[in-house]
Amino acid sequence: MSVNIIIGAQWGDEGKGKIIDLLSADAEFVVRVQGGANAGHTVIIGDTRYALHLIPSGILRPEPKCIIAQGVVIDPEVLLEEMELLRMHNIKLDGRFFISDRAHVVMPYHKLIEASGLRTPNRDIDTTKRGIWPAYADKVSRIGIRMGDFLNLPFLEDKIRHNVKQFNTVFGDSSKIKEDLSVDHVVKVYKEYAVKLAPYIADTLTILHDGLDRKANVFIEGAQGTMLDVDMGVYPNVTSSNTTAGGACTGSGIPPTSIDKVLGIAKAYITRVGVGPVPTDLTDATGDLIRERGKEYGTTTGRPRRCGWFDAVLTRFACKVNGISEIVLMKLDILDVFPTIKICDYYEYKGKRLDTIPADVTFFSEVKPHYQELPGWQVPTSDIKKYSDLPQNAKAYIQRIQELIGVRIGIVSVGPERNQTVIKANEAN
């Protein structure tokens, strides 16, 4: 069988959840590898909309075993709520859902630190206030609490007491945090979480490598997108984990030599939640129309997403960084109404052409998009099942994107449902 990484090729929110759900019918494992409850995958099945934040989207299929691997930081409260929601929809978890004993835990003091603005730079980096970056900071500082600690309650209590007392000592006098955390209360609550989650905590490395030995079909589910990678994104307007294909390996424990394919997910336009430069950002009626047609509001926060024309420079960068072998183009149907559609083919900076992403956020905020204009198709595409039936101008748009990013587009999504997906054969256009 094969090991496939599903990665976001833009700023996140590309539609990875739908594609994981679509492709995982024959998977033995679906693995979430980084991020935390700051990410959200939305899957629509019939009349039901599932918004998943921690559990892999493959859970909505009856066959795959789903793993939250060690690269994820886990908020137990959110996870338990998500598990209960799935049970209400008669989705089985026992025997097919596993949590890495190496995954780190989001604690109440992480949320307080982030919400208060403590330990953050003076400029706004616009986080979700879910405690994600402080949890990753503690992980790197080697003072974090891990899910494996939930299996040893006396040890867990000692670690919690130490960390909460340290937090109160360091931040208790801060005007931004009005009162100390109750050590006893945090211990009590997290012991209760531990008892409920203990049956699902496992050595997921061994589970996965046993699967690799059997040639199991594995899908690695990335969260966020390439441009939010803490190393490769436009720093500091990034997330706190590695959202690229390389991060998928470290976050899962699956070695690079076992990866067969990296599938990049990209919208037919650009969206981003929050602050930071977006060269093709449309702050006009066109951007508003894309947002409303695409229902572009954050799964986790509900915040409106910034919308713009497709950025081939950015997506080409993502293809190179991740080694993407094929692109899935999402939400083509949202562009059905436009008489003219633009693609950014390169940037201009002080009169010079720029064909890649600069590392410096100030530099990046000053680039200007250069556009190619293509005629729109102005007919509905959401009911189309065969690539050959797409309007000629839609196929020309897809073909031009392929040429600019240098990677084949193999699947085109024309709506949120599983069956609103067009598989592109090997034809030239």
Summary of the structure (lengths in Angstrom):
residues: 429
radius of gyration: 21.8
end to end distance: 29.6
largest distance: 66.3
contacts: 1476
relative contact order: 0.15
helix: 37%
strand: 22%
